[in-house]
Amino acid sequence: MPPGDKRIRTLVVDDSADFMDAICSFLEVLPNVAVIAKGRSGRDAVALAHEWMPDLVLMDVRMPEVTGLQAASQLMRELPDVVVILMSAFEKKGIWHASEESGAFAFVMKEHLTQELPRLLELAASQKGWNEPTKNCA
C-alpha cells in the first residue's frame, strides 16, 4: 500500500468459505478498505484482533465454538477502539437487540451488506477519526 494510504484495516470472520471469498472480493475493491486478516470462528476473531489490531472486525453472528455476539462482547471489553460490525443471513428474533447489547457498532443482514457497508464505514470513520494513514499488514 502506498505511503499516505488511509485504508480501514479490516479483519473478516465467517465460518462459510464461500461467503468469506465473496465478501473479501467485495471489500478489496472498496478504495478505503484493506483486508488484513481472516478468521473462521469467534475464537479466531479475538485472537486475530489482538494480533493484527484492526480498525474494523466484520463478523458473522452464527459461528462454531464462540459466536460472533460473544466475540464482539469480548472485543469491546479488551479492545474498545475496534469497530465491530456483525452480520447474519438469518433474521432471528432479538438479533438486533443482542448485537447492540454486545457492543457492536452495527448489525446488518448479509443480503444487504454490499449496499449498507459503505455507509456504515463512512459513519464509523467519522466517529472514530480514521483519518491517519495506515499500512497493510497482510
TORKE-435474 format. One record per residue (C-alpha): y, x, z; residue number from 0; residue in one letter; chain. Coordinates in Angstrom, 3 decimals. Each point is the difference from the previous one (the first is absolute). Layout:
<nodes>
node north=Y east=X up=Z resi=NUM resn=A chain=A $
...
</nodes>
This chain:
<nodes>
node north=0.000 east=0.000 up=0.000 resi=0 resn=M chain=A $
node north=3.393 east=1.435 up=-0.926 resi=1 resn=P chain=A $
node north=2.374 east=1.121 up=2.764 resi=2 resn=P chain=A $
node north=2.259 east=-2.818 up=1.121 resi=3 resn=G chain=A $
node north=-2.544 east=-2.674 up=-0.918 resi=4 resn=D chain=A $
node north=0.279 east=-2.891 up=2.459 resi=5 resn=K chain=A $
node north=-3.403 east=-1.644 up=-0.198 resi=6 resn=R chain=A $
node north=-1.519 east=-2.109 up=2.754 resi=7 resn=I chain=A $
node north=-3.027 east=1.930 up=1.249 resi=8 resn=R chain=A $
node north=-2.749 east=-2.608 up=0.034 resi=9 resn=T chain=A $
node north=-3.467 east=-0.235 up=1.544 resi=10 resn=L chain=A $
node north=-2.176 east=-2.710 up=-1.589 resi=11 resn=V chain=A $
node north=-2.936 east=-1.392 up=1.979 resi=12 resn=V chain=A $
node north=-2.510 east=-2.505 up=-1.379 resi=13 resn=D chain=A $
node north=-3.790 east=-0.222 up=0.145 resi=14 resn=D chain=A $
node north=-0.231 east=-1.254 up=-3.609 resi=15 resn=S chain=A $
node north=-0.181 east=2.925 up=-2.437 resi=16 resn=A chain=A $
node north=0.995 east=-2.241 up=-2.918 resi=17 resn=D chain=A $
node north=3.078 east=-1.330 up=1.771 resi=18 resn=F chain=A $
node north=0.910 east=3.486 up=1.209 resi=19 resn=M chain=A $
node north=-0.060 east=1.282 up=-3.593 resi=20 resn=D chain=A $
node north=2.078 east=-2.934 up=-1.227 resi=21 resn=A chain=A $
node north=2.674 east=0.192 up=2.693 resi=22 resn=I chain=A $
node north=0.279 east=3.789 up=-0.221 resi=23 resn=C chain=A $
node north=0.487 east=-0.266 up=-3.772 resi=24 resn=S chain=A $
node north=2.769 east=-2.528 up=0.609 resi=25 resn=F chain=A $
node north=1.639 east=2.113 up=2.707 resi=26 resn=L chain=A $
node north=-0.055 east=3.185 up=-2.077 resi=27 resn=E chain=A $
node north=2.229 east=-1.583 up=-2.663 resi=28 resn=V chain=A $
node north=2.635 east=-1.040 up=2.541 resi=29 resn=L chain=A $
node north=2.741 east=2.639 up=-0.169 resi=30 resn=P chain=A $
node north=0.586 east=0.043 up=3.754 resi=31 resn=N chain=A $
node north=-3.620 east=0.206 up=1.263 resi=32 resn=V chain=A $
node north=-2.447 east=2.893 up=0.371 resi=33 resn=A chain=A $
node north=-3.555 east=-0.718 up=1.157 resi=34 resn=V chain=A $
node north=-0.791 east=2.936 up=2.278 resi=35 resn=I chain=A $
node north=-3.336 east=-1.118 up=1.473 resi=36 resn=A chain=A $
node north=-2.620 east=-2.772 up=-0.168 resi=37 resn=K chain=A $
node north=-2.364 east=-1.428 up=2.597 resi=38 resn=G chain=A $
node north=-2.789 east=-2.569 up=0.175 resi=39 resn=R chain=A $
node north=0.247 east=-1.350 up=3.582 resi=40 resn=S chain=A $
node north=2.386 east=-0.593 up=2.856 resi=41 resn=G chain=A $
node north=-1.415 east=3.093 up=1.649 resi=42 resn=R chain=A $
node north=0.900 east=1.996 up=-3.139 resi=43 resn=D chain=A $
node north=3.495 east=-1.501 up=0.078 resi=44 resn=A chain=A $
node north=0.732 east=1.291 up=3.481 resi=45 resn=V chain=A $
node north=-1.497 east=3.455 up=-0.591 resi=46 resn=A chain=A $
node north=1.676 east=0.464 up=-3.393 resi=47 resn=L chain=A $
node north=3.366 east=-1.260 up=1.268 resi=48 resn=A chain=A $
node north=-0.061 east=2.627 up=2.746 resi=49 resn=H chain=A $
node north=-1.005 east=2.677 up=-2.519 resi=50 resn=E chain=A $
node north=2.395 east=-0.850 up=-2.847 resi=51 resn=W chain=A $
node north=2.870 east=-1.734 up=1.865 resi=52 resn=M chain=A $
node north=0.749 east=-2.479 up=-2.814 resi=53 resn=P chain=A $
node north=3.100 east=-2.149 up=-0.234 resi=54 resn=D chain=A $
node north=-2.125 east=-3.024 up=-0.881 resi=55 resn=L chain=A $
node north=-3.553 east=-1.167 up=0.687 resi=56 resn=V chain=A $
node north=-1.118 east=-2.717 up=-2.409 resi=57 resn=L chain=A $
node north=-3.164 east=-1.406 up=1.546 resi=58 resn=M chain=A $
node north=-2.541 east=-2.787 up=-0.399 resi=59 resn=D chain=A $
node north=-0.517 east=-2.293 up=2.980 resi=60 resn=V chain=A $
node north=-3.787 east=-0.427 up=-0.326 resi=61 resn=R chain=A $
node north=-1.862 east=3.301 up=0.240 resi=62 resn=M chain=A $
node north=-3.102 east=1.290 up=1.756 resi=63 resn=P chain=A $
node north=0.018 east=1.627 up=3.455 resi=64 resn=E chain=A $
node north=3.724 east=-0.292 up=0.723 resi=65 resn=V chain=A $
node north=1.960 east=-2.795 up=-1.683 resi=66 resn=T chain=A $
node north=3.386 east=0.453 up=-1.572 resi=67 resn=G chain=A $
node north=1.522 east=-2.074 up=2.800 resi=68 resn=L chain=A $
node north=-1.492 east=2.291 up=2.648 resi=69 resn=Q chain=A $
node north=1.052 east=3.119 up=-1.892 resi=70 resn=A chain=A $
node north=3.538 east=-1.354 up=-0.482 resi=71 resn=A chain=A $
node north=0.328 east=-0.637 up=3.747 resi=72 resn=S chain=A $
node north=-1.190 east=3.521 up=0.767 resi=73 resn=Q chain=A $
node north=2.307 east=1.552 up=-2.586 resi=74 resn=L chain=A $
node north=2.998 east=-1.890 up=1.374 resi=75 resn=M chain=A $
node north=-0.732 east=1.401 up=3.471 resi=76 resn=R chain=A $
node north=-0.706 east=3.563 up=-1.145 resi=77 resn=E chain=A $
node north=2.233 east=0.408 up=-3.090 resi=78 resn=L chain=A $
node north=2.756 east=-2.611 up=0.319 resi=79 resn=P chain=A $
node north=2.028 east=1.407 up=-2.919 resi=80 resn=D chain=A $
node north=-2.791 east=-0.747 up=-2.480 resi=81 resn=V chain=A $
node north=0.419 east=-3.246 up=-1.925 resi=82 resn=V chain=A $
node north=-3.206 east=-2.020 up=-0.261 resi=83 resn=V chain=A $
node north=-0.404 east=-2.673 up=-2.638 resi=84 resn=I chain=A $
node north=-3.181 east=-2.007 up=0.382 resi=85 resn=L chain=A $
node north=-1.667 east=-1.818 up=-2.866 resi=86 resn=M chain=A $
node north=-2.923 east=-2.339 up=-0.487 resi=87 resn=S chain=A $
node north=-1.789 east=-1.890 up=-2.732 resi=88 resn=A chain=A $
node north=-0.738 east=-2.787 up=2.498 resi=89 resn=F chain=A $
node north=2.544 east=-2.320 up=1.575 resi=90 resn=E chain=A $
node north=-1.708 east=-0.608 up=3.308 resi=91 resn=K chain=A $
node north=1.630 east=-2.212 up=2.618 resi=92 resn=K chain=A $
node north=2.213 east=2.078 up=2.264 resi=93 resn=G chain=A $
node north=0.000 east=3.127 up=-2.192 resi=94 resn=I chain=A $
node north=3.785 east=0.013 up=-0.438 resi=95 resn=W chain=A $
node north=0.569 east=-0.302 up=3.741 resi=96 resn=H chain=A $
node north=-2.679 east=2.600 up=0.801 resi=97 resn=A chain=A $
node north=1.623 east=2.425 up=-2.442 resi=98 resn=S chain=A $
node north=3.359 east=-0.488 up=1.660 resi=99 resn=E chain=A $
node north=-1.552 east=0.451 up=3.451 resi=100 resn=E chain=A $
node north=-1.594 east=3.285 up=-1.116 resi=101 resn=S chain=A $
node north=3.450 east=1.429 up=-0.630 resi=102 resn=G chain=A $
node north=-0.444 east=0.154 up=-3.766 resi=103 resn=A chain=A $
node north=3.197 east=-0.024 up=-2.025 resi=104 resn=F chain=A $
node north=-1.362 east=-2.634 up=-2.371 resi=105 resn=A chain=A $
node north=-3.074 east=-1.854 up=-1.185 resi=106 resn=F chain=A $
node north=-0.644 east=-0.858 up=-3.631 resi=107 resn=V chain=A $
node north=-2.822 east=-1.685 up=-1.846 resi=108 resn=M chain=A $
node north=-1.700 east=2.412 up=-2.407 resi=109 resn=K chain=A $
node north=0.503 east=-2.394 up=-2.902 resi=110 resn=E chain=A $
node north=3.783 east=0.296 up=0.509 resi=111 resn=H chain=A $
node north=0.119 east=3.702 up=0.841 resi=112 resn=L chain=A $
node north=1.349 east=1.277 up=-3.326 resi=113 resn=T chain=A $
node north=2.805 east=-2.574 up=0.113 resi=114 resn=Q chain=A $
node north=0.845 east=0.366 up=3.704 resi=115 resn=E chain=A $
node north=-0.469 east=3.707 up=0.689 resi=116 resn=L chain=A $
node north=3.087 east=1.339 up=-1.819 resi=117 resn=P chain=A $
node north=2.220 east=-2.389 up=2.000 resi=118 resn=R chain=A $
node north=-1.746 east=0.908 up=3.271 resi=119 resn=L chain=A $
node north=0.395 east=3.716 up=-0.739 resi=120 resn=L chain=A $
node north=3.703 east=-0.462 up=-0.658 resi=121 resn=E chain=A $
node north=0.386 east=-1.918 up=3.261 resi=122 resn=L chain=A $
node north=-1.955 east=2.620 up=1.975 resi=123 resn=A chain=A $
node north=1.981 east=2.823 up=-1.614 resi=124 resn=A chain=A $
node north=3.292 east=-1.566 up=1.024 resi=125 resn=S chain=A $
node north=-1.194 east=-0.599 up=3.570 resi=126 resn=Q chain=A $
node north=-1.717 east=3.376 up=0.458 resi=127 resn=K chain=A $
node north=2.541 east=2.132 up=-1.866 resi=128 resn=G chain=A $
node north=-2.481 east=1.512 up=-2.435 resi=129 resn=W chain=A $
node north=2.784 east=1.889 up=-1.752 resi=130 resn=N chain=A $
node north=-1.041 east=3.558 up=0.703 resi=131 resn=E chain=A $
node north=-2.041 east=1.972 up=-2.561 resi=132 resn=P chain=A $
node north=-3.717 east=0.223 up=0.712 resi=133 resn=T chain=A $
node north=-2.854 east=1.952 up=-1.539 resi=134 resn=K chain=A $
node north=-3.376 east=-1.144 up=-1.249 resi=135 resn=N chain=A $
node north=-2.824 east=1.478 up=2.089 resi=136 resn=C chain=A $
node north=-2.938 east=-1.110 up=-2.139 resi=137 resn=A chain=A $
</nodes>
